[in-house]
């Protein structure tokens, strides 16, 4: 596996990206959209598995994440979609004529859904791992209040996720906590409000998505909920839909002790849809 990295002019400043390539010419591209607070480098082990099947894997650090510019863990759809499209076009230009698959995890899954709603024709398929579609982290009665507060104090950071719940594997949690490129504080209220709005829009627009879709989710996920993935599966307009739910797995299914099964399912689906 060969690797590369670079920077592109994103909406909020320089957008850092990583890429991993197979030894032979790539047969297709997988574009990875990472989750809240993390960064593209955490997907190197997954990229190693995918490059073995002939995929070139590209992954940006979202604005405000990792090595990309921008206020830490801030932003919203105004930069999510054009930034991701910038990297997609960059990858497509380097691998002309090859299919592009979009894979989004958690918040990155929400971003991927908003991207697919705007650029469906540019994609050969969509994969969502534990997509962030649930507002469970905030009591329902407080959502309107926090949305209003975000207009007055958008950079306030009142709450975040419990990183202990990303994986059952203690080594994964320890590495996450020790990673200097992971943001260990809370997201801004502006980002939280943008995510709440995007969740509603993603479910409302799901019927318009016609491309092949793979949904993967750990049933015991305590950061996002498998129930909203089930709701998304019922709302999607795709005639080519695969849903894989994993009993006993937590949030980061590709980093769980039982990671071999979801990674194998992902690899098989990608090859079948190339």
C-alpha positions as CSV (number, residue, x, y, z in Angstrom):
1,X,0.0,0.0,0.0
2,X,1.3,3.4,-1.0
3,X,0.2,6.6,0.8
4,X,0.1,10.3,-0.1
5,X,-1.2,13.5,1.4
6,X,-1.9,17.1,0.4
7,X,-3.9,20.2,0.8
8,X,-6.7,21.9,-1.1
9,X,-8.4,25.3,-0.8
10,X,-11.5,24.5,1.3
11,X,-14.3,26.9,2.2
12,X,-12.9,27.7,5.6
13,X,-9.2,27.5,4.7
14,X,-6.7,24.7,3.7
15,X,-8.3,21.3,3.6
16,X,-5.8,18.4,4.5
17,X,-6.3,15.1,2.8
18,X,-4.7,11.6,3.0
19,X,-4.8,8.9,0.4
20,X,-3.8,5.3,0.2
21,X,-3.3,3.4,-3.1
22,X,-3.1,-0.3,-4.2
23,X,0.2,-1.4,-5.8
24,X,-1.5,-1.8,-9.2
25,X,-3.7,0.7,-10.9
26,X,-6.8,1.5,-8.8
27,X,-10.1,-0.1,-10.0
28,X,-12.1,2.5,-8.1
29,X,-12.1,5.2,-5.4
30,X,-13.5,5.1,-1.9
31,X,-13.9,8.6,-0.4
32,X,-14.1,8.5,3.4
33,X,-15.9,11.1,5.5
34,X,-14.8,10.8,9.2
35,X,-16.7,11.4,12.4
36,X,-16.9,14.2,15.0
37,X,-13.7,15.2,16.5
38,X,-11.5,12.6,14.8
39,X,-9.4,12.8,11.6
40,X,-8.6,10.9,8.4
41,X,-5.5,9.2,9.8
42,X,-7.6,6.9,11.9
43,X,-8.8,5.2,8.8
44,X,-5.4,3.9,7.7
45,X,-6.1,0.3,8.9
46,X,-9.4,0.3,7.0
47,X,-7.7,1.7,3.9
48,X,-5.1,-1.2,4.1
49,X,-8.0,-3.7,3.8
50,X,-9.6,-1.8,0.9
51,X,-6.5,-1.2,-1.1
52,X,-6.0,-5.0,-1.1
53,X,-9.1,-5.1,-3.3
54,X,-7.8,-2.5,-5.7
55,X,-9.4,0.6,-4.3
56,X,-7.7,4.0,-4.0
57,X,-8.9,5.5,-0.6
58,X,-9.1,9.2,-0.1
59,X,-10.0,10.9,3.2
60,X,-10.0,14.6,4.1
61,X,-9.9,16.0,7.5
62,X,-13.1,18.0,7.7
63,X,-12.7,21.7,8.4
64,X,-11.9,22.3,12.0
65,X,-10.6,18.7,12.4
66,X,-7.2,17.1,12.3
67,X,-4.7,19.0,10.1
68,X,-7.3,21.1,8.3
69,X,-7.8,24.8,8.9
70,X,-10.8,26.3,10.8
71,X,-12.1,26.7,14.3
72,X,-11.9,23.4,16.1
73,X,-15.0,21.2,15.6
74,X,-17.1,23.9,14.1
75,X,-18.9,24.5,10.8
76,X,-21.8,23.0,9.0
77,X,-23.4,22.1,5.6
78,X,-22.1,25.4,4.0
79,X,-18.6,23.9,4.1
80,X,-19.2,20.2,4.5
81,X,-20.6,19.6,1.0
82,X,-18.4,21.8,-1.1
83,X,-15.3,20.6,0.8
84,X,-16.1,17.0,0.2
85,X,-16.9,17.7,-3.4
86,X,-13.5,19.3,-3.8
87,X,-11.8,16.2,-2.6
88,X,-14.1,14.0,-4.7
89,X,-13.2,15.9,-7.8
90,X,-9.5,15.8,-7.0
91,X,-9.7,12.0,-6.6
92,X,-11.8,11.6,-9.8
93,X,-9.3,13.6,-11.8
94,X,-6.4,11.4,-10.6
95,X,-8.4,8.2,-11.4
96,X,-10.5,9.1,-14.5
97,X,-13.3,6.8,-15.4
98,X,-13.2,4.9,-12.1
99,X,-16.3,4.6,-9.9
100,X,-16.4,6.7,-6.7
101,X,-17.9,5.2,-3.5
102,X,-18.6,7.5,-0.5
103,X,-18.2,6.0,3.0
104,X,-19.3,8.1,6.0
105,X,-19.0,7.2,9.6
106,X,-21.1,8.9,12.4
107,X,-21.1,12.6,11.8
108,X,-19.3,11.8,8.6
109,X,-22.3,9.6,7.6
110,X,-24.6,12.6,8.1
111,X,-22.2,14.7,5.9
112,X,-22.2,11.9,3.3
113,X,-26.0,11.9,3.3
114,X,-26.1,15.6,2.7
115,X,-23.5,15.2,0.0
116,X,-25.3,12.4,-1.8
117,X,-28.5,14.5,-1.8
118,X,-26.7,17.2,-3.7
119,X,-24.3,15.1,-5.9
120,X,-26.0,11.7,-6.3
121,X,-24.9,11.4,-9.9
122,X,-21.2,11.7,-9.0
123,X,-21.3,8.5,-6.9
124,X,-21.5,4.8,-7.7
125,X,-22.6,3.9,-4.1
126,X,-23.0,5.1,-0.6
127,X,-21.9,3.4,2.6
128,X,-23.0,4.6,6.1
129,X,-21.4,3.4,9.3
130,X,-23.4,4.3,12.4
131,X,-24.7,7.5,10.8
132,X,-25.4,10.4,13.2
133,X,-29.2,10.8,12.8
134,X,-30.3,10.8,16.4
135,X,-30.6,13.7,18.8
136,X,-30.3,11.4,21.8
137,X,-27.4,13.3,23.3
138,X,-29.7,16.2,24.1
139,X,-33.2,15.9,25.8
140,X,-35.8,16.7,23.3
141,X,-37.2,19.6,25.1
142,X,-33.8,21.3,25.0
143,X,-33.2,21.0,21.3
144,X,-35.1,24.2,20.4
145,X,-33.4,26.1,23.3
146,X,-30.0,25.0,22.2
147,X,-30.7,25.9,18.5
148,X,-31.8,29.3,19.6
149,X,-28.7,29.7,21.9
150,X,-26.5,28.7,18.9
151,X,-27.6,31.9,17.1
152,X,-26.6,34.1,20.1
153,X,-23.5,32.2,21.3
154,X,-22.4,30.0,18.3
155,X,-19.0,29.2,19.7
156,X,-20.2,28.0,23.1
157,X,-19.2,24.4,23.9
158,X,-21.5,22.9,26.5
159,X,-21.3,19.2,25.8
160,X,-19.8,16.4,23.8
161,X,-19.7,12.6,23.4
162,X,-18.3,10.1,25.9
163,X,-15.3,8.7,24.1
164,X,-15.3,5.6,26.3
165,X,-18.2,4.4,24.2
166,X,-16.4,4.5,20.8
167,X,-15.3,0.9,21.1
168,X,-15.2,-2.1,23.4
169,X,-11.5,-2.5,22.7
170,X,-9.6,-0.6,25.5
171,X,-6.6,-0.2,23.2
172,X,-8.8,1.7,20.7
173,X,-10.1,4.0,23.4
174,X,-6.7,4.6,24.8
175,X,-5.3,5.4,21.3
176,X,-8.2,7.8,20.7
177,X,-7.5,9.6,23.9
178,X,-3.7,9.8,23.2
179,X,-4.1,11.0,19.6
180,X,-2.9,14.6,19.3
181,X,-5.0,15.1,16.1
182,X,-8.2,14.1,17.8
183,X,-10.2,17.1,19.3
184,X,-10.6,16.2,22.9
185,X,-13.0,19.1,23.8
186,X,-16.6,19.7,22.9
187,X,-18.1,20.8,19.5
188,X,-19.5,24.3,19.2
189,X,-23.2,25.0,19.6
190,X,-23.1,26.1,15.9
191,X,-22.0,22.7,14.8
192,X,-24.5,20.9,17.0
193,X,-27.4,23.0,15.7
194,X,-26.2,22.5,12.1
195,X,-26.2,18.7,12.8
196,X,-29.7,18.8,14.2
197,X,-31.0,20.6,11.1
198,X,-29.1,18.2,8.8
199,X,-30.5,15.2,10.6
200,X,-34.0,16.4,9.8
201,X,-33.1,17.2,6.2
202,X,-31.3,13.9,5.6
203,X,-34.4,11.9,6.7
204,X,-36.7,14.1,4.7
205,X,-34.6,13.7,1.5
206,X,-33.9,10.0,1.9
207,X,-36.6,9.0,-0.6
208,X,-34.8,10.8,-3.4
209,X,-31.7,8.7,-3.0
210,X,-31.6,6.0,-5.7
211,X,-28.0,4.9,-5.7
212,X,-26.9,1.6,-4.1
213,X,-26.6,2.0,-0.3
214,X,-25.0,-0.1,2.4
215,X,-26.0,0.6,6.0
216,X,-23.9,-0.8,8.8
217,X,-24.5,-0.3,12.5
218,X,-23.6,-1.9,15.9
219,X,-26.8,-2.7,17.8
220,X,-25.1,-1.8,21.1
221,X,-23.9,1.6,19.9
222,X,-24.4,4.2,22.7
223,X,-23.2,7.2,20.7
224,X,-25.6,7.0,17.7
225,X,-28.7,4.8,17.7
226,X,-29.5,1.8,15.5
227,X,-33.2,2.9,15.6
228,X,-32.5,5.9,13.4
229,X,-30.6,3.7,11.0
230,X,-33.6,1.5,10.8
231,X,-35.8,4.5,10.1
232,X,-33.4,5.7,7.4
233,X,-33.5,2.2,5.8
234,X,-37.3,2.5,5.6
235,X,-37.2,6.0,4.1
236,X,-34.5,5.4,1.4
237,X,-35.7,5.4,-2.2
238,X,-32.9,3.0,-3.3
239,X,-33.9,-0.3,-4.9
240,X,-30.4,-1.6,-4.0
241,X,-30.2,-1.4,-0.2
242,X,-28.3,-3.6,2.1
243,X,-28.6,-3.3,5.9
244,X,-26.1,-5.0,8.2
245,X,-26.8,-4.8,12.0
246,X,-24.2,-6.3,14.3
247,X,-25.3,-7.6,17.7
248,X,-22.9,-6.7,20.5
249,X,-20.9,-4.2,18.5
250,X,-20.5,-0.6,19.6
251,X,-20.0,2.7,17.7
252,X,-16.8,2.2,15.7
253,X,-17.6,-1.1,14.0
254,X,-14.3,-1.1,12.0
255,X,-12.4,-0.8,15.3
256,X,-14.3,-3.3,17.4
257,X,-12.7,-6.6,18.5
258,X,-15.1,-8.2,16.0
259,X,-14.1,-5.8,13.2
260,X,-13.4,-8.6,10.8
261,X,-17.1,-9.2,10.0
262,X,-18.2,-5.7,9.2
263,X,-15.0,-5.1,7.2
264,X,-15.5,-8.3,5.3
265,X,-19.2,-7.2,4.6
266,X,-18.0,-3.8,3.5
267,X,-15.3,-5.3,1.2
268,X,-17.7,-7.7,-0.4
269,X,-20.4,-5.0,-1.0
270,X,-17.9,-2.6,-2.5
271,X,-16.5,-5.2,-4.9
272,X,-20.0,-6.3,-5.9
273,X,-20.9,-2.7,-6.8
274,X,-17.8,-1.7,-8.5
